[in-house]
Structure formats: C-alpha cells, structure tokens
C-alpha cells in the first residue's frame, strides 16, 4: 500500500516534469529493482516515461540497493544517499535513474495552491519548511552530541588522533624491528 502511494506520488511529480519523462522514454519497458531495509520494489518504465509496478517476475535491467538508513540520508543529505547506493546491471539505466532522482523536485506549493489558494499555500509551506529545518538541525545536533560522547567521554569509539598516533607508533616499531633484524643478521654465524 505504501509502495502504491509512493508510485502514484512519483508519477504525479513526473507528470509535471517533461524533461524527466523524456530522459526515461528510451528505457520504456525495462525494469528496475530498488532494495532498502529488507524491502524490495520492482518497477517498469512505461511508454509515457512514468513508472508502474512490475509483477512479471523477469530479472530487472538494473538493481539498486540503498543502505538501511536511506530515509535519514535522504532527509539530511541526498548526495550521500546516492553515493552510498550499490548498483548492478545496466549502467545507462542506472545513470538515467540517478540523474532523474537527483534533479526532480515536487512543486508542493503549486499542488497545495490548487486546494487552498496561493497565499495560504505559500505560508503553509514556509511554516512546514521551518519546522522541517528545526527537526533536521535537532537531529544533526543529536548525532554530533552522540558522536562526541562516544569518542570523547565513553571511549567506545577511538578518536581519530588516537588511531593515527597508534598507527605511527606501529610503523615506528616495525621499522625499528627491521633494523634490529639486519643488525642481528650481521652477527649470525654461517
């Protein structure tokens, strides 16, 4: 049910973006599999440059696996989401899908203005954006505080400078041991 709603929303957004549909048209009939958090969706690109659920059971042209924290990454940093995806299959289709999803944008204000008018839609969207920004900042601060706690206070995670110091000490010990082996080899009796 969530998948069908997401598919309807995606097609609604694509209906207003002719450039995106034009990019997808050469791949009409091909399928893509999207995996995230143990769930998988298979979609087919239609002749109209939109998406439809695919239940043919045929292997997809491309498979895209997103990390389990994809929703959080999408909310905080869309670029990090796309760079962390694992892709298998058609490179051309994967690049096209990536380009479309990186650049497509839902004009929420336009859709909302058709329901309640331009002024109310603009103000409602501005309030929603400020609430969203407040939540994002809160999540970012919470993540930074947790990272600081685990690296500084609890020492459950080693701090970068400690790891770098440890690595340099191991390198120095290795070099010292190699020099010691060479000196010892000079004193060995043949």
Secondary structure as GFF3:
##gff-version 3
##sequence-region A 1 190
A	DSSP	alpha_helix	2	15	.	.	.	ID=ss1
A	DSSP	alpha_helix	18	25	.	.	.	ID=ss2
A	DSSP	beta_strand	31	36	.	.	.	ID=ss3
A	DSSP	beta_strand	39	45	.	.	.	ID=ss4
A	DSSP	beta_strand	51	53	.	.	.	ID=ss5
A	DSSP	beta_strand	62	66	.	.	.	ID=ss6
A	DSSP	alpha_helix	70	76	.	.	.	ID=ss7
A	DSSP	alpha_helix	78	83	.	.	.	ID=ss8
A	DSSP	beta_strand	86	89	.	.	.	ID=ss9
A	DSSP	alpha_helix	91	103	.	.	.	ID=ss10
A	DSSP	alpha_helix	108	116	.	.	.	ID=ss11
A	DSSP	alpha_helix	118	148	.	.	.	ID=ss12
A	DSSP	pi_helix	149	153	.	.	.	ID=ss13
A	DSSP	alpha_helix	160	187	.	.	.	ID=ss14
###
